[in-house]
Amino acid sequence: MYKLTFTVLLLITGLTFGQEAPKFEKTGGYARVLSLGDNPYILDLENLKTNPAYAGHYANFFYGDFGSSIVGSPNDGNGQYAGFNLRFNSQITVGAILARKDFMTSSIAQLDPGGVVGIVNGVAGAGSVTPLDNNFQILGSYALNNSWTLGLGLAFASTNQTATPAGGVKSEGSASQLGLNLGAIGKLGSGLDLDVDFSLIMPSASFDAGGGAAKIEASNTMMMINARAFYKATSKFTYVPVVSFMTSSGSSTNAAGVSADLPSSTNFAIGFGLHYQVGDVMFAGGPALGITSTTTPSTAAAPELSNSTFTFPGWNLGLEWTLTDWLVGRLGYTANTTSWTWENAATATTKDEQTGNAFGNDLRAGLGFKFGKFQLHATIAEQVLFDGLKNIANGSETFGYISAHYEF
């Protein structure tokens, strides 16, 4: 998700402030963001996953995802997780999230984003290390005053397995991940709100065959910074500049005890959106620019290789309107134009280079259901729209992804 640049923020702080800052609505989830075109220009419960300071705004909440359906597994949706936030007093809110390995959001609840378990199993053999699962995150927020709230999140997951054959040598495979995120939400002036967060994710895996053999290891460190501002220009229009930055690097040790760096990557994105609210209708969207680069270190068999992409424009557009007091309709659209450059090893010292373009676009639709303090949000499967009345008889899946929450 694209989020705010400090450069743009500094320019905006020089504007004349007028209206009150936008209010936080207690609604949303991954399904809502999806149906609104992966929209970074809205306030949503989904923001809590990357910025724990939002816990105070979603206090006394149960929330989670039913996920998307898996063919042949009616009781096990892809992307399911559960969480809660509980307000202790006017300043402190605490909560927790239990996420699986198919967690959908790039945050400290996401497991093994660098694939270190796969790297170790690729050397030691399939199944040597059990993949990470059931990531447990605790989070909390502290309101400094009426203007600023701080947040902290910690997450941990681990697996371990050993094998000791009769009269043989004990072997052990293990993996773990530690995650930390910090966040802040505050007012920089009348009509200008800021949210900013930092995340650190550190997965590692190892396999020890025993008997004096070298330990096979892999580890990765990922850091992410996101920031976003809401400038209330008028009673209807809010400008939303966003920026995100991510960097990832790691190392591995093979069965011969030789260490090497893993491919490193950097992602940067900046966007500028418009949030328009009038009555029961909300529109949010805008263009963004994204740059990614990945560098693979040289080896005895190949030179250093670099791959990169440049995306502009990348559009995220979303429309939401209230149909009744219990039903909300949503439409979203994403589109992007990307230029890419890939390098492949030709010999140990030379490389081939390819360049090209890629395009992406997607139309989304969704619904929100409000039943008292319980809300359910769902994306609508595209085939349902195409089938029309045929849905009465053909048994097609109506919803693609489902999120829900309950305020108590």
C-alpha positions in Angstrom: 0.0 0.0 0.0 1.3 3.4 -0.9 1.8 5.8 2.0 3.3 9.8 2.5 6.6 11.6 1.9 8.2 13.9 4.4 9.2 16.3 1.6 5.5 16.7 0.5 4.6 17.0 4.2 6.9 19.9 4.7 5.5 21.7 1.8 1.9 21.1 3.0 2.6 22.5 6.5 3.2 25.9 4.9 -0.4 26.0 3.7 -3.1 28.0 5.5 -5.1 25.7 7.7 -8.9 26.1 7.7 -11.2 23.2 8.4 -11.2 20.6 11.2 -9.2 17.4 10.5 -11.1 14.4 9.2 -12.9 12.2 11.8 -12.1 8.6 12.4 -14.9 6.2 11.4 -15.0 2.9 13.1 -15.3 0.7 10.1 -13.4 -1.4 7.6 -11.0 -4.2 7.1 -9.0 -5.8 4.3 -12.1 -6.5 2.3 -13.2 -2.9 2.3 -9.7 -1.7 1.2 -9.7 -4.3 -1.6 -13.1 -3.3 -2.9 -12.1 0.3 -2.9 -9.1 -0.3 -5.2 -6.4 -1.1 -2.6 -7.0 2.5 -1.5 -4.3 4.2 0.6 -6.3 7.5 0.8 -8.9 6.4 3.3 -9.1 5.8 7.0 -9.8 2.2 7.8 -9.4 -0.5 10.5 -6.8 -2.0 8.2 -4.4 0.9 9.1 -4.1 -0.7 12.6 -2.0 -3.5 11.2 0.9 -1.3 10.3 0.3 1.6 12.8 -0.6 0.4 16.4 -1.4 4.0 17.4 -4.8 3.4 15.7 -5.7 0.9 18.5 -7.0 3.9 20.5 -9.4 4.8 17.7 -10.7 1.3 17.4 -10.9 0.5 21.1 -13.2 -2.2 22.4 -13.2 -4.0 19.1 -13.2 -7.6 18.0 -12.1 -7.9 14.4 -10.7 -10.3 11.8 -11.1 -11.9 8.4 -13.0 -14.9 7.2 -10.7 -14.6 4.2 -11.3 -16.0 0.8 -12.6 -19.4 -0.1 -10.3 -22.4 -0.7 -11.6 -25.0 -3.1 -12.3 -28.2 -1.3 -11.8 -26.7 2.2 -15.1 -25.1 3.2 -14.0 -24.4 6.8 -10.6 -22.9 6.0 -10.5 -19.5 4.2 -7.3 -18.1 2.9 -6.1 -15.1 5.0 -8.0 -15.7 8.1 -6.9 -14.0 11.3 -8.5 -12.6 14.5 -7.8 -9.7 16.8 -9.2 -7.5 19.6 -8.5 -4.1 21.2 -9.5 -3.3 24.8 -9.5 0.2 26.3 -8.1 0.3 29.8 -8.7 4.0 30.4 -8.9 7.3 28.5 -5.2 7.0 27.6 -4.3 3.3 27.2 -5.7 0.7 24.8 -4.1 -2.8 24.4 -4.9 -5.6 22.0 -3.6 -8.6 20.2 -3.6 -10.3 16.8 -3.3 -14.0 16.0 -2.3 -14.4 12.3 -1.6 -17.4 10.2 1.1 -17.8 7.5 -1.3 -16.6 4.8 -1.8 -13.2 6.5 -2.5 -10.7 3.7 -1.1 -7.4 4.9 2.6 -6.3 4.8 3.1 -5.8 8.6 4.8 -7.5 11.5 2.0 -10.1 11.6 3.1 -11.3 8.1 5.3 -14.4 8.4 8.6 -15.0 6.7 8.3 -12.4 3.9 11.9 -13.2 2.9 11.3 -16.9 2.5 14.2 -18.0 4.8 12.6 -21.3 5.7 12.4 -22.2 2.0 16.0 -21.3 1.5 17.1 -23.6 4.3 14.9 -26.4 3.2 16.2 -26.0 -0.3 19.6 -27.0 0.9 18.8 -29.3 3.8 15.9 -31.1 2.2 12.1 -30.5 2.1 10.6 -30.6 5.6 13.8 -30.1 7.5 12.4 -26.9 9.0 8.7 -26.5 9.7 7.3 -23.3 8.1 6.3 -20.5 10.6 2.7 -20.2 11.5 0.4 -18.7 14.1 2.1 -15.4 14.6 1.1 -13.8 17.9 1.2 -10.0 18.1 0.5 -7.7 21.1 -0.1 -4.0 20.5 -1.1 -0.9 22.4 -1.6 2.8 22.1 -1.1 5.7 24.5 -2.8 9.0 24.1 -0.4 11.8 25.1 -3.1 14.4 24.8 -6.0 15.4 22.6 -3.7 15.8 19.6 -1.2 12.9 19.7 -1.4 9.2 20.2 1.6 6.7 20.2 1.5 3.0 19.5 3.8 0.0 19.9 3.5 -3.6 18.6 5.5 -6.8 19.2 5.1 -10.1 17.4 6.7 -13.5 17.7 6.4 -16.9 16.1 8.6 -20.0 16.2 8.8 -23.6 15.2 11.1 -26.5 16.1 11.5 -30.1 15.2 14.1 -32.7 16.1 14.9 -36.3 15.0 16.9 -38.7 17.0 17.2 -42.2 15.3 18.1 -45.1 17.5 21.8 -45.2 17.8 22.0 -42.2 15.5 22.8 -38.5 15.5 20.3 -36.0 16.6 19.3 -33.4 14.0 17.3 -30.2 14.6 15.5 -27.7 12.4 14.1 -24.4 13.8 12.7 -21.1 12.7 11.6 -17.9 14.4 10.5 -14.4 13.7 10.5 -11.3 15.8 8.6 -8.2 14.7 8.4 -4.7 16.1 6.4 -1.7 15.0 6.0 1.9 16.2 3.4 4.4 15.2 2.1 7.9 15.9 -1.0 9.8 14.9 -1.3 13.5 15.5 -2.3 17.0 14.5 0.2 19.3 13.0 -2.3 22.2 12.9 -5.9 22.9 12.3 -7.1 20.7 9.5 -3.8 18.7 9.1 -3.4 15.2 10.5 -0.4 12.9 10.2 0.1 9.2 10.7 3.6 7.6 10.5 4.8 4.2 11.4 8.0 2.1 11.4 8.2 -1.7 11.2 11.1 -4.1 11.7 10.7 -7.8 10.8 13.5 -10.4 11.4 12.8 -14.0 10.4 15.5 -16.7 10.7 15.8 -20.4 10.1 18.4 -23.1 10.7 19.1 -26.8 10.3 21.7 -28.7 12.3 22.4 -32.2 11.0 24.5 -33.0 14.0 27.7 -35.0 14.0 29.9 -31.9 13.5 28.3 -30.9 10.2 28.0 -27.2 9.5 24.7 -25.6 10.5 22.6 -24.5 7.5 21.2 -21.0 8.2 19.3 -18.1 6.6 18.1 -14.8 8.1 16.5 -11.7 6.8 15.9 -8.2 8.0 13.1 -6.0 6.6 12.4 -2.4 7.6 9.4 -0.4 6.5 8.4 3.2 6.9 5.0 4.6 6.0 3.6 8.0 6.5 0.5 9.8 5.4 -1.1 13.2 5.9 -4.7 14.4 5.7 -5.1 18.1 4.8 -8.8 19.3 5.1 -9.0 22.0 2.4 -12.8 22.4 2.6 -15.7 20.8 4.3 -15.8 18.2 1.4 -12.2 17.9 0.1 -9.3 16.4 1.9 -5.8 16.1 0.2 -3.9 13.0 1.1 -0.2 12.7 0.3 1.3 9.3 1.1 4.7 7.7 1.0 6.2 4.3 1.8 9.8 2.9 1.9 11.0 -0.7 2.4 14.4 -2.2 2.4 15.3 -5.9 2.9 18.6 -7.8 3.2 19.9 -11.0 4.6 22.5 -13.8 4.6 22.7 -17.5 4.4 25.2 -20.3 5.3 25.3 -23.5 3.1 26.1 -27.1 4.1 29.9 -26.4 3.5 29.8 -23.6 6.1 30.2 -20.9 3.5 28.3 -17.7 4.1 26.8 -15.4 1.4 24.6 -12.4 1.2 21.0 -12.9 0.1 19.5 -10.7 -2.6 18.7 -7.2 -1.2 15.7 -5.2 -2.3 14.4 -1.6 -1.9 10.9 -0.3 -2.6 9.8 3.3 -2.7 6.4 4.7 -3.5 4.8 8.2 -3.3 1.3 9.2 -4.1 -1.1 12.1 -3.9 -4.8 11.5 -3.4 -8.1 13.3 -3.0 -10.7 12.3 -0.4 -14.1 13.7 -1.2 -17.1 13.3 1.2 -20.6 14.7 0.7 -23.5 13.3 2.5 -23.5 9.5 2.2 -21.1 9.4 -0.8 -17.3 9.1 -0.5 -14.7 9.1 -3.3 -11.0 8.6 -2.7 -8.2 8.1 -5.2 -5.2 9.5 -7.0 -2.0 8.6 -8.8 1.2 7.2 -7.4 4.8 6.6 -8.4 6.6 3.4 -7.4 10.3 2.3 -7.8 11.6 -1.2 -6.9 15.1 -2.6 -7.2 16.7 -6.0 -6.3 20.4 -6.8 -6.3 21.7 -10.3 -6.3 25.3 -10.6 -5.1 28.0 -12.1 -7.4 29.0 -15.7 -7.1 31.7 -17.9 -8.6 29.2 -18.8 -11.3 27.5 -15.4 -12.0 28.2 -11.6 -11.8 26.2 -9.2 -9.7 22.7 -8.9 -11.1 20.2 -6.1 -10.8 16.4 -6.0 -11.5 14.3 -2.9 -11.2 10.8 -1.6 -12.0 9.4 1.9 -12.4 5.7 2.4 -12.1 3.9 5.6 -13.1 1.1 6.3 -13.0 -0.3 3.8 -10.5 -4.0 4.6 -9.9 -6.0 3.6 -6.9 -9.7 4.8 -7.1 -12.6 4.0 -4.8 -16.3 5.0 -4.5 -18.4 4.3 -1.5 -22.1 5.2 -0.9 -24.8 4.3 1.7 -27.6 2.4 0.1 -29.7 1.9 3.3 -29.0 2.4 7.0 -27.6 -1.2 7.0 -26.1 -1.6 3.5 -23.1 0.2 1.9 -22.1 -0.2 -1.8 -18.5 0.0 -3.0 -16.6 0.2 -6.3 -12.9 0.3 -6.9 -10.4 0.4 -9.8 -6.7 -0.1 -10.0 -4.4 0.6 -13.0 -0.7 0.9 -13.5 1.9 1.3 -16.2 5.3 -0.3 -15.4 8.7 -0.3 -17.1 11.1 -3.1 -16.0 14.7 -4.0 -16.4 16.0 -7.6 -15.8 19.6 -8.9 -15.8 20.4 -12.6 -16.2 23.8 -14.3 -16.0 25.3 -15.2 -19.4 28.7 -16.4 -18.0 30.6 -16.1 -14.7 31.5 -12.5 -15.7 29.0 -11.3 -18.2 25.2 -10.8 -18.2 22.2 -10.3 -20.5 19.8 -7.4 -20.0 16.2 -7.2 -20.9 13.8 -4.2 -20.7 10.1 -4.0 -21.3 6.7 -2.7 -20.2 3.9 -4.2 -18.2 0.3 -3.1 -17.5 -2.2 -4.0 -14.9 -5.8 -3.0 -14.1 -8.6 -4.4 -12.1 -12.2 -3.4 -11.4 -13.5 -4.2 -7.9 -16.9 -4.2 -6.2 -18.0 -4.8 -2.6 -20.7 -4.5 0.0 -20.7 -3.5 3.7 -23.4 -4.8 6.0 -24.2 -3.0 9.3 -26.2 -4.8 12.0 -26.0 -2.7 15.1 -22.5 -2.9 16.4 -21.5 -5.8 14.1 -20.3 -5.0 10.6 -19.4 -7.4 7.7 -17.5 -6.3 4.6 -17.1 -8.3 1.5 -15.7 -8.1 -2.0 -18.1 -9.3 -4.7 -16.8 -12.0 -7.0 -16.7 -10.7 -10.6 -18.4 -13.7 -12.0 -21.5 -12.9 -9.9 -21.9 -9.6 -11.7 -21.5 -11.3 -15.1 -23.9 -14.1 -14.3 -26.8 -11.9 -13.2 -30.0 -13.9 -12.7 -28.0 -17.1 -13.5 -26.7 -16.9 -9.9 -30.1 -18.2 -8.7 -29.3 -21.6 -10.1 -25.6 -22.0 -10.7 -24.3 -21.9 -7.2 -21.5 -19.4 -7.9 -19.5 -18.0 -4.9 -21.1 -14.6 -4.2 -18.2 -13.0 -2.2 -14.5 -13.1 -2.8 -13.0 -11.9 0.5 -14.8 -11.2 3.8 -13.8 -9.1 6.9 -15.8 -8.4 10.0 -15.7 -6.5 13.3 -17.8 -6.0 16.4 -17.7 -3.0 18.7 -18.4 -3.7 22.4 
